[in-house]
Amino acid sequence: MNDLILIPGSEKVIQVQVRNRAGEAADPETVLFTVKAPNSLRTFTYGVDSEVTKDTGAGLFTLAFKLSVSGTHYWRCETDGVVAAVEGQFPVKASYVI
């Protein structure tokens, strides 16, 4: 998915694999995603927000959400202490139409 060119209106999908200190896949009670767009900061919580889902297999969680603005977006995933946080970023190109 990293090869896709994203524009406002596209859906961004971020999947994380949560592991415990021993390196084994683990299902934490709390999974929190934070997305910082150029114009906003949004949080998504597993079990609260429909954008965060638990996938088949231990420790697999997915965030899927609509993009509303162009620019560099940053994301972070945190759990309830099972592992350290994971972060990343991705570009969103300006639309030629909207």
N, C-alpha and C positions, 0 to 999 in steps of 0.2 A: 503494500500500500504506500510505501514511501515515494514511489515514482509518480503518483497521481498529482496533477496540478489542481489545487483547491482554489475555489473562488467563493465569494459570499453566496449562501444558499446551498452549498455542498454540505454533505454530512461527513464529519471527521470521526474516525473510529480509532480508539486507542485500547490496546489489550495489554494487560500486565499479568505476570506470573508471580504470585506471592509465595515466598519460601521462608521456612523457619531458620533458626541459627544453624541447624545441622544441614541445611541445603535441600531439605525435602519440601515438596509442595504442601502448602498449608492454607486452611480457610480461616482467616481472622474474623472476628465478630464485626469489626468496623473497617470499612474501606471508604476513603474520602478522596475524591478527585477535585483539584482546583485548577481552573483554566483562567489565565490572564490574557485577555485580548487587548488590543490597543485602546479600547474605550470602556472596558469593564473587567470585573473580577467575578467569576462564578464558581460556586461549589456544587458538587454532586455527591450524594451519599448513597451507598448501597443499602437497599431496603427502604429507602425514603424516596429517591428520585428514579423514575422509570428509565432514565438515560444510562444508569449503571446496572449491568446484569451479571449474574454468575454463570459462567460457561460450564460445560461438561468437563469434569476433571477437577481435581483438587487445586485450589489456588488460582484459578483462571477467572479474571474479571475483565469486563469490557465497558468502556464508556463510548457512547455514540451520541453525537449532538450536532445540531445545525450551526454553521458558521454565519455570522451576520456582517462582519467587516473584514476588510483586507488588512494586511500587515503581519508582523511576526506575532505568533501566539505561543505562550509558554504553558506547560502543564506540569502538575505534580500529583503523585498518588501516595497517600499515607495510609498506614494501617494501625491497628491498636497495639503496636509494640512487637508484632511478630518479626518484622524486618524493618530496615531503614526505608526512608522515602525514596521514590524514583522520580526523576524529572526528565523533561524533554522539551523540544520546541519544534514548530513547523511554520512555514510561510503560507500565507493566503494572498493570492494575486488579486488585483483589482479587476472587477468585471468590466467588460467593454460596453455592457448594456445598462446595468443598474449601478 
